[in-house]
Amino acid sequence: EVEKMGRLFVITLEGSIYKCKHCQTHFSLADHIISKSFHCSHGRAYLFDKVVNVTVGAKEERMMMTGMHTVVDIFCVGCGSIVGWKYEAAHDKSQKYKEGKFILERFKVAGPDGSLYTVSHDDELGSDDEP
């Protein structure tokens, strides 16, 4: 059902790269990580300053551990899998630093060393945000 709009131009990164675990499309560099202390419903998640090769879904209000946020889910342009979300707006002043930043869910991406993060049963008790 996805309509193809011409050729897909995928940005190739160099360095320590986080990429899609399904199709190896590049998302971001380790240098762009702001925080590794975030959590999602499936375990760890990392906050990135810059992410490439993703498309965004519809804006929605989502209640997280740190309050209400306006977010859009982000999808890999290579295979279409959901890989995290982007913060569009934070309702709490103390959370404004997240605006325009991206969360990549660790179990959905391959790390720079090629490692895959697996979901442990302890992680499933996590929240949608940092503690």
C-alpha positions as a Markdown table, in Angstrom:
| # | Residue | x | y | z |
|---|---|---|---|---|
| 1 | Glu | 0.0 | 0.0 | 0.0 |
| 2 | Val | 3.0 | 2.3 | 0.3 |
| 3 | Glu | 3.3 | 4.5 | -2.7 |
| 4 | Lys | 6.8 | 4.9 | -4.1 |
| 5 | Met | 7.8 | 8.5 | -4.7 |
| 6 | Gly | 10.8 | 8.3 | -6.9 |
| 7 | Arg | 14.2 | 7.1 | -5.8 |
| 8 | Leu | 15.0 | 6.8 | -2.1 |
| 9 | Phe | 18.1 | 8.7 | -1.1 |
| 10 | Val | 19.6 | 7.3 | 2.0 |
| 11 | Ile | 22.3 | 9.1 | 3.9 |
| 12 | Thr | 25.4 | 7.1 | 4.7 |
| 13 | Leu | 27.2 | 8.0 | 7.9 |
| 14 | Glu | 30.8 | 7.3 | 8.8 |
| 15 | Gly | 32.1 | 6.5 | 12.2 |
| 16 | Ser | 30.4 | 4.7 | 15.2 |
| 17 | Ile | 27.0 | 4.2 | 13.7 |
| 18 | Tyr | 23.6 | 3.1 | 15.1 |
| 19 | Lys | 21.6 | 1.5 | 12.4 |
| 20 | Cys | 18.4 | -0.5 | 11.7 |
| 21 | Lys | 18.7 | -4.0 | 13.0 |
| 22 | His | 16.5 | -5.2 | 10.2 |
| 23 | Cys | 17.9 | -3.6 | 7.1 |
| 24 | Gln | 21.1 | -1.9 | 8.3 |
| 25 | Thr | 20.0 | 1.6 | 7.3 |
| 26 | His | 22.1 | 4.2 | 9.1 |
| 27 | Phe | 20.4 | 6.3 | 11.8 |
| 28 | Ser | 22.9 | 8.2 | 13.9 |
| 29 | Leu | 26.4 | 8.4 | 15.2 |
| 30 | Ala | 27.5 | 7.6 | 18.8 |
| 31 | Asp | 28.7 | 11.2 | 18.9 |
| 32 | His | 25.1 | 12.4 | 18.7 |
| 33 | Ile | 23.9 | 10.6 | 21.9 |
| 34 | Ile | 22.8 | 13.0 | 24.5 |
| 35 | Ser | 21.7 | 10.4 | 27.1 |
| 36 | Lys | 21.6 | 6.7 | 27.5 |
| 37 | Ser | 19.4 | 6.8 | 30.6 |
| 38 | Phe | 16.0 | 6.7 | 28.9 |
| 39 | His | 13.6 | 3.8 | 29.0 |
| 40 | Cys | 10.8 | 2.6 | 26.8 |
| 41 | Ser | 8.3 | -0.2 | 27.2 |
| 42 | His | 10.9 | -2.6 | 25.8 |
| 43 | Gly | 13.9 | -1.6 | 27.8 |
| 44 | Arg | 16.7 | 1.0 | 27.2 |
| 45 | Ala | 16.4 | 3.9 | 24.8 |
| 46 | Tyr | 18.9 | 6.5 | 23.9 |
| 47 | Leu | 18.3 | 10.3 | 23.3 |
| 48 | Phe | 19.9 | 11.6 | 20.2 |
| 49 | Asp | 20.5 | 15.1 | 18.9 |
| 50 | Lys | 20.4 | 14.1 | 15.3 |
| 51 | Val | 18.9 | 11.1 | 13.5 |
| 52 | Val | 18.8 | 10.6 | 9.7 |
| 53 | Asn | 16.9 | 8.2 | 7.3 |
| 54 | Val | 13.6 | 8.2 | 9.3 |
| 55 | Thr | 10.1 | 9.4 | 8.5 |
| 56 | Val | 7.7 | 10.6 | 11.1 |
| 57 | Gly | 4.1 | 9.6 | 12.0 |
| 58 | Ala | 1.3 | 11.8 | 13.2 |
| 59 | Lys | 1.7 | 14.1 | 16.2 |
| 60 | Glu | 0.1 | 12.8 | 19.4 |
| 61 | Glu | 0.0 | 13.7 | 23.0 |
| 62 | Arg | 1.7 | 11.0 | 25.1 |
| 63 | Met | 1.9 | 10.8 | 28.9 |
| 64 | Met | 5.3 | 9.7 | 30.0 |
| 65 | Met | 7.1 | 9.4 | 33.4 |
| 66 | Thr | 8.2 | 13.0 | 33.1 |
| 67 | Gly | 4.9 | 14.4 | 32.1 |
| 68 | Met | 2.9 | 15.1 | 29.0 |
| 69 | His | 4.8 | 15.4 | 25.7 |
| 70 | Thr | 3.8 | 16.0 | 22.0 |
| 71 | Val | 5.6 | 13.3 | 20.1 |
| 72 | Val | 5.7 | 11.7 | 16.6 |
| 73 | Asp | 6.8 | 8.1 | 16.1 |
| 74 | Ile | 9.8 | 7.6 | 13.8 |
| 75 | Phe | 10.1 | 4.9 | 11.1 |
| 76 | Cys | 13.1 | 3.5 | 9.2 |
| 77 | Val | 13.0 | 4.7 | 5.6 |
| 78 | Gly | 14.6 | 1.4 | 4.5 |
| 79 | Cys | 12.1 | -1.1 | 5.9 |
| 80 | Gly | 9.4 | 1.0 | 7.5 |
| 81 | Ser | 9.8 | -0.5 | 11.0 |
| 82 | Ile | 9.1 | 1.8 | 14.0 |
| 83 | Val | 12.4 | 2.6 | 15.7 |
| 84 | Gly | 11.5 | 5.2 | 18.3 |
| 85 | Trp | 10.0 | 8.7 | 18.6 |
| 86 | Lys | 10.8 | 12.4 | 18.3 |
| 87 | Tyr | 9.8 | 15.0 | 20.9 |
| 88 | Glu | 7.9 | 17.8 | 19.2 |
| 89 | Ala | 7.0 | 19.6 | 22.5 |
| 90 | Ala | 7.3 | 19.2 | 26.2 |
| 91 | His | 4.6 | 20.7 | 28.4 |
| 92 | Asp | 6.8 | 20.9 | 31.5 |
| 93 | Lys | 9.5 | 23.6 | 31.4 |
| 94 | Ser | 12.1 | 21.3 | 32.9 |
| 95 | Gln | 11.6 | 18.9 | 29.9 |
| 96 | Lys | 12.1 | 21.5 | 27.1 |
| 97 | Tyr | 15.6 | 20.3 | 26.4 |
| 98 | Lys | 14.0 | 17.2 | 24.7 |
| 99 | Glu | 12.2 | 19.2 | 22.1 |
| 100 | Gly | 13.4 | 18.4 | 18.6 |
| 101 | Lys | 15.4 | 15.4 | 19.9 |
| 102 | Phe | 15.0 | 11.8 | 19.0 |
| 103 | Ile | 14.6 | 8.5 | 21.0 |
| 104 | Leu | 15.9 | 5.3 | 19.4 |
| 105 | Glu | 14.7 | 2.2 | 21.2 |
| 106 | Arg | 17.9 | 0.2 | 21.8 |
| 107 | Phe | 16.3 | -3.2 | 21.0 |
| 108 | Lys | 15.3 | -1.9 | 17.5 |
| 109 | Val | 18.8 | -0.8 | 16.5 |
| 110 | Ala | 22.2 | -2.3 | 16.0 |
| 111 | Gly | 25.1 | -0.6 | 17.9 |
| 112 | Pro | 28.3 | 0.7 | 16.4 |
| 113 | Asp | 30.1 | -2.7 | 17.2 |
| 114 | Gly | 27.3 | -4.6 | 15.4 |
| 115 | Ser | 25.8 | -5.6 | 18.7 |
| 116 | Leu | 22.1 | -6.3 | 19.0 |
| 117 | Tyr | 20.3 | -5.3 | 22.2 |
| 118 | Thr | 17.9 | -8.0 | 23.5 |
| 119 | Val | 15.0 | -7.4 | 25.7 |
| 120 | Ser | 15.4 | -8.9 | 29.2 |
| 121 | His | 12.5 | -9.5 | 31.5 |
| 122 | Asp | 13.8 | -6.9 | 33.9 |
| 123 | Asp | 13.7 | -4.3 | 31.2 |
| 124 | Glu | 10.1 | -5.0 | 30.3 |
| 125 | Leu | 9.1 | -3.3 | 33.6 |
| 126 | Gly | 10.6 | 0.0 | 32.3 |
| 127 | Ser | 8.7 | 3.2 | 31.6 |
| 128 | Asp | 8.4 | 5.3 | 28.4 |
| 129 | Asp | 10.8 | 7.9 | 29.6 |
| 130 | Glu | 13.8 | 8.5 | 31.9 |
| 131 | Pro | 13.2 | 7.9 | 35.6 |
